[in-house]
């Protein structure tokens, strides 16, 4: 299998899980002059659709009314791998471990109040899981002052790079180097790679495949 094939996330469930673990997505719409406009947004992935809330006016709203075709992207930069991990002199070997999902889809503004409530409550549950708020209801006036953007994916593709192209020995050595470099994300990264930290040792718990 070529490396490109090994980078592809095959599980739709894994992609859905990843989307709802991340805080920020980026929606790309086409402006009146034909240029892409990219905006970072809070979002929730529900019922195989992406939902975002917005003010009722704005450029992205007008873009979507004019052209429903959009892109949506979410990524997590897990770990920068400095070139000296692989060669003391060759800077071209620097690399990055990451996870990403890219969607091409059709966007619309949700008019149905029941669906609006579903989306807005889904957003609150995602971003404020501790509660302490009253759920939205269909009879609330605030619904008229809030836009909900819905993106139905036509294509959804994911890629990830966590050392799955390496054999067990190579992957373990890389994980040890990440731990030794001690970045802010080091512990989380090696766990995503499939390792458990036991004292000063790394134990591979499983071969992770997405």
C-alpha positions as CSV (number, residue, x, y, z in Angstrom):
1,X,0.0,0.0,0.0
2,X,1.3,3.4,-0.9
3,X,1.8,6.0,1.9
4,X,-1.0,8.2,0.5
5,X,-3.5,5.3,1.0
6,X,-2.3,4.9,4.5
7,X,-3.1,8.5,5.3
8,X,-6.8,8.2,4.5
9,X,-9.3,8.0,7.3
10,X,-11.5,5.1,6.3
11,X,-14.0,5.2,9.1
12,X,-16.9,7.6,8.8
13,X,-17.6,7.2,12.5
14,X,-14.0,8.3,13.3
15,X,-14.5,11.4,11.2
16,X,-17.7,12.2,12.9
17,X,-16.1,11.7,16.3
18,X,-13.1,13.9,15.4
19,X,-15.4,16.7,14.1
20,X,-17.2,16.9,17.4
21,X,-14.0,16.8,19.5
22,X,-12.7,19.9,17.8
23,X,-13.7,23.5,18.7
24,X,-13.2,25.4,15.4
25,X,-14.1,24.7,11.8
26,X,-13.5,26.8,8.7
27,X,-16.3,27.4,6.2
28,X,-15.3,28.7,2.7
29,X,-18.0,30.4,0.6
30,X,-17.7,32.3,-2.6
31,X,-18.1,36.1,-2.5
32,X,-19.8,38.4,-5.1
33,X,-16.4,38.8,-6.9
34,X,-15.8,35.1,-7.2
35,X,-13.2,34.9,-4.4
36,X,-13.3,32.3,-1.6
37,X,-14.1,33.8,1.9
38,X,-12.9,31.6,4.7
39,X,-14.3,32.1,8.2
40,X,-13.5,30.2,11.5
41,X,-16.7,29.1,13.2
42,X,-18.0,27.1,16.1
43,X,-20.0,24.1,14.8
44,X,-21.6,20.8,15.6
45,X,-21.9,17.7,13.5
46,X,-25.4,16.3,13.9
47,X,-27.4,13.8,11.7
48,X,-24.6,13.8,9.1
49,X,-24.7,17.6,8.7
50,X,-22.6,20.5,9.9
51,X,-24.5,23.2,11.8
52,X,-23.2,26.7,12.7
53,X,-25.0,29.7,14.2
54,X,-24.5,33.2,12.9
55,X,-25.9,36.8,12.9
56,X,-28.8,37.1,10.5
57,X,-26.7,39.5,8.3
58,X,-23.2,39.3,7.0
59,X,-21.1,38.5,4.0
60,X,-21.1,34.7,4.4
61,X,-24.9,34.7,4.7
62,X,-25.1,36.7,1.4
63,X,-22.6,34.4,-0.2
64,X,-24.6,31.3,0.7
65,X,-27.8,32.8,-0.6
66,X,-26.1,33.5,-3.9
67,X,-24.1,30.2,-4.2
68,X,-24.8,27.2,-1.9
69,X,-21.6,25.4,-2.7
70,X,-19.2,25.6,0.2
71,X,-16.1,24.0,1.7
72,X,-15.7,23.1,5.3
73,X,-12.5,22.1,7.0
74,X,-11.3,21.0,10.5
75,X,-7.8,20.1,11.5
76,X,-5.7,19.3,14.5
77,X,-1.9,19.9,14.4
78,X,-0.7,17.1,16.7
79,X,3.1,17.5,16.7
80,X,5.8,19.2,14.7
81,X,8.6,16.8,14.0
82,X,11.9,18.7,13.8
83,X,14.3,17.6,11.0
84,X,17.0,16.5,13.5
85,X,14.7,13.6,14.6
86,X,15.6,12.0,11.3
87,X,18.9,13.7,10.2
88,X,21.2,16.2,11.9
89,X,21.7,18.2,8.7
90,X,18.8,17.8,6.3
91,X,16.1,20.4,7.1
92,X,13.8,19.0,4.4
93,X,13.0,16.0,6.6
94,X,10.9,18.2,9.1
95,X,7.4,16.9,9.3
96,X,4.1,17.1,11.1
97,X,1.7,14.7,12.7
98,X,-1.9,15.8,12.2
99,X,-5.6,14.8,11.7
100,X,-7.9,16.6,9.3
101,X,-11.4,16.4,7.7
102,X,-12.4,18.3,4.6
103,X,-16.0,18.6,3.3
104,X,-17.4,19.8,0.0
105,X,-21.1,20.4,0.5
106,X,-24.3,22.4,0.0
107,X,-25.1,25.1,2.5
108,X,-28.5,26.5,3.4
109,X,-30.1,28.7,6.1
110,X,-32.4,26.7,8.3
111,X,-35.9,28.1,8.5
112,X,-37.6,25.3,10.3
113,X,-37.8,26.2,14.0
114,X,-37.6,22.6,15.2
115,X,-34.4,22.1,13.3
116,X,-33.0,25.4,14.5
117,X,-33.6,24.3,18.1
118,X,-32.0,21.0,17.5
119,X,-28.9,22.7,16.1
120,X,-28.6,25.4,18.7
121,X,-29.1,22.9,21.6
122,X,-26.5,20.6,19.9
123,X,-24.1,23.5,19.9
124,X,-24.7,24.3,23.6
125,X,-24.3,20.6,24.5
126,X,-21.0,20.5,22.7
127,X,-19.5,23.7,24.0
128,X,-21.0,23.9,27.4
129,X,-21.3,20.2,28.5
130,X,-21.4,21.1,32.2
131,X,-24.9,22.5,31.6
132,X,-26.2,25.6,33.6
133,X,-28.4,26.9,30.8
134,X,-32.0,26.6,29.7
135,X,-32.4,24.6,26.5
136,X,-33.7,26.5,23.5
137,X,-37.4,26.1,22.6
138,X,-39.4,26.7,19.4
139,X,-41.4,29.5,21.0
140,X,-38.4,31.7,21.8
141,X,-38.1,35.1,20.0
142,X,-34.3,34.8,19.9
143,X,-34.7,32.2,17.1
144,X,-35.7,35.0,14.7
145,X,-32.5,37.0,15.6
146,X,-30.2,34.0,14.9
147,X,-29.3,32.3,11.7
148,X,-28.4,28.7,11.6
149,X,-26.2,27.5,8.7
150,X,-26.5,23.9,7.6
151,X,-24.0,22.2,5.4
152,X,-24.9,18.8,3.9
153,X,-21.7,17.0,2.8
154,X,-21.5,15.8,-0.8
155,X,-17.9,14.6,-0.1
156,X,-16.3,14.1,3.2
157,X,-12.6,13.1,3.3
158,X,-10.2,12.6,6.2
159,X,-6.5,12.3,6.5
160,X,-4.3,11.5,9.4
161,X,-0.6,11.0,10.1
162,X,0.4,9.4,13.4
163,X,3.2,7.2,12.3
164,X,1.0,4.5,10.8
165,X,3.5,4.3,7.9
166,X,6.2,3.0,10.3
167,X,7.0,-0.4,11.7
168,X,6.7,-0.9,15.5
169,X,10.3,-0.2,16.2
170,X,10.4,3.0,14.2
171,X,7.2,4.3,15.6
172,X,8.4,3.6,19.2
173,X,11.6,5.5,18.6
174,X,9.7,8.4,17.2
175,X,7.3,8.5,20.2
176,X,10.3,8.5,22.5
177,X,11.8,11.5,20.7
178,X,8.5,13.3,21.0
179,X,8.4,12.7,24.7
180,X,12.0,13.8,25.2
181,X,11.4,17.0,23.3
182,X,8.5,17.6,25.7
183,X,6.3,19.9,23.8
184,X,2.9,20.9,25.2
185,X,1.1,18.3,23.1
186,X,3.7,15.5,23.5
187,X,1.8,13.3,25.9
188,X,-1.5,13.6,24.0
189,X,0.3,12.9,20.7
190,X,1.9,9.6,21.8
191,X,-1.4,8.4,23.3
192,X,-3.1,9.1,19.9
193,X,-0.3,7.2,18.3
194,X,-1.3,4.2,20.4
195,X,1.1,4.3,23.4
196,X,0.6,4.2,27.1
197,X,3.2,6.0,29.3
198,X,4.2,3.8,32.2
199,X,6.8,5.6,34.3
200,X,9.7,6.3,32.0
201,X,8.6,3.7,29.5
202,X,6.3,3.7,26.5
203,X,4.1,0.7,25.9
204,X,2.2,0.3,22.6
205,X,-1.3,-0.7,23.6
206,X,-2.6,-1.2,20.1
207,X,-2.0,-0.5,16.4
208,X,-4.2,2.5,15.8
209,X,-6.1,2.6,12.5
210,X,-8.6,5.2,11.5
